Each structure stands twice: as C-alpha cells, then as structure tokens.
C-alpha cells in the first residue's frame, strides 16, 4: 500500500483532498498523472505548486489550474493545511494529451497550463 500525503473525500463533482501542513516533505514527490486534472484551491496558506522546469507558484484560495496528463509536478508544503478540489477529466468523457511545449500553453498571471485538447 502506498502512503498518500493527503486525506481524500469523493464528491459528486470530483474529489476533495486535504494535505496537512505537517506532512513529511519526502511524501511530496515529483510525479505525473495518467489523466488531465483541473484543480482549485479551497483553503490553505503558504503552499506552492511546481511544474517540471518551471518556478513554483503560490497557491491561494480560489486559484484554479490545469495539470496535463504526463507532466511532472509537485507540491511544496505551506504553513496551514491545504484543501483542494480536483476533477479528473476522464470522468467527464474528455481525455487530453501532453502538450508539445508546456511554455506554449502558460497563462501569464497564474501559470495555468492547458493542453491542446482541453483548451478547445
């Protein structure tokens, strides 16, 4: 069984995950997902999200971003527990592919990444 650095609750519209501010940093590893995900921060302070070969960006309540399938990413722990809402796009019948270049799809303000298929 794999240790998960979060507690998860299934919701009708997706999943809510809560990460403790006291999480073991070794559990917040670089990883990639099989499916695209849309993520929204519900609460928490001091946390950061980082895509591979990009600088991390601060997570604040209300910020949303897209994680393309197959793109390495990770979290950096903050000072308060982090709660997020996550939607896997396969559950909506959509699947997206890895973009040719992550930087081609970066929105300036919040570094939101959209793959070609999900941006349509």
C-alpha positions, 0 to 999 in steps of 0.5 A, a space after each residue: 500500500 502506498 502512503 498518500 500525503 493527503 486525506 481524500 473525500 469523493 464528491 459528486 463533482 470530483 474529489 476533495 483532498 486535504 494535505 496537512 501542513 505537517 506532512 513529511 516533505 519526502 511524501 511530496 514527490 515529483 510525479 505525473 498523472 495518467 489523466 488531465 486534472 483541473 484543480 482549485 484551491 479551497 483553503 490553505 496558506 503558504 503552499 506552492 505548486 511546481 511544474 517540471 522546469 518551471 518556478 513554483 507558484 503560490 497557491 491561494 484560495 480560489 486559484 484554479 489550474 490545469 495539470 496535463 496528463 504526463 507532466 511532472 509536478 509537485 507540491 511544496 508544503 505551506 504553513 496551514 493545511 491545504 484543501 483542494 478540489 480536483 476533477 479528473 477529466 476522464 470522468 467527464 468523457 474528455 481525455 487530453 494529451 501532453 502538450 508539445 511545449 508546456 511554455 506554449 500553453 502558460 497563462 501569464 498571471 497564474 501559470 495555468 497550463 492547458 493542453 491542446 485538447 482541453 483548451 478547445 
